[in-house]
């Protein structure tokens, strides 16, 4: 019996040793990092430009286009990261939250710029609270609930505005209010840096600080890692999840206001596709879908990679549907690599 126990213990030890082995590819990805991948995309764009395959990649205007695209996606992705970090996977109501809050802002612009902004943020806050309370307290599936909320919000938009596009000059708003709304996207800080880039930088700094340096961030991490453990530790899990969805909705509102200012129009299609783009940026930025692992800095890198990739594909003449297919394939590959790496480390909760 003693010999048998010894043999079983040796086998267990061998298994544990094997579980800690990481593939060479996994080590390479960890060593290079998401910003190394972004650099590779920049090098790829330069090579394609030099060889004449694409044109205009290295122009200042194109670089600004990439930065602006990354700024809007980054805003949404920062909010989405809190939901993913909490273990709730993603917020699929992001697209219509962006669209509805943009429409509300333009509709309320006649009462003044700040009234419009406050109204939009208020609507976003309500959507986030509804999502958070339902998912946090009622424990409904986050994907199904937020997807249903997305359809409900879209229904409200189409019922109230009957698919009409809302323009600032149609609402009787003052020229000053219209100009201030236009400046959400177009204002240059120090006549050099666009306002969306500054806003994104502030959101990244605040988000990283909250996740890594606050009690809420520690509770959010534990909730995402193990909801049951968090509950047994005395953490108010329902409140943590609710706050995560509120942050996501407010971030989507900021992104919605920016994209509405960019197009100078409030419409149901503003924000379309940003749910999947944001969660892809979150995942390739190193955040685990199971929750509790990752950083906002990494998510910013994920948004940068997404922006560079989309820009290069557009310059190559790849259509929208084909780009979506490629993004989907990349998402599947990254999730698969993430799951395999975690299992190789003895984790099965990818």
C-alpha angles and dihedrals in degrees: 000000000000091000091050092051090049091051092050091049091051091050091049090051091049090051092050090051091052092048092061094057115110124201120251089243090054090051090049093051091048091048096047096041129197093289090055088056089050089053090051090055090051090051089048091052091050092049092049090049094049093048091050096244092122133016132214101023095122096045119116091237092055092048088052090050090054092048092049092048091048090048094057095042091044092055091054093041093053090057093043089052091066091055092048092045089054090058095253095116102221148336108246093181091074097101097056092038087059092046098045096046090049091052091046091052093053092043091053094042090097088070093053139288098271093047088054093050093045091049092051092048090047092055091047090050091053092050090049092049093050091049094044097047093047094047097035101043104023093038093222118165107278095215095050095042098048091043088053089047088052090057093044091052091047088051091053091050093050094042097049101035098027093222091303120149113233118217124193094235090054094063100062092249120160120258090245092055091047091050092049090051091049089051092061086083102020106043114112118212108222085358088282116066120058116237094239090058091052091047091049091049090052091047092050093048092046093044094049091048093049093049098044106027109034137074089239090056092051091049090047091053093050091046091053093045096047122352092191093052090048090052093048088049090062097255117148094236094179092057093045092053092045092053090048091056092045090054090049093051094046090049089049088051091054089049090046093052090049096050091044090052089049093056095032087224138096110220141153092248096059106112095021111157096009092114093065094035091053096047089047090052089049093051098044087045088067103262114138116233089220089065137236098075132085141046141249090239088059091048089054088054089051091053090049091052090048091050094049092045093050092048094051092046090051091050088049088057095247110158127236096256092049090049090053090051091051092048089050092051091049090050091052092048094048093047089049093050090047092051093047092049092050092048091050086057091051095263121127099176099089 
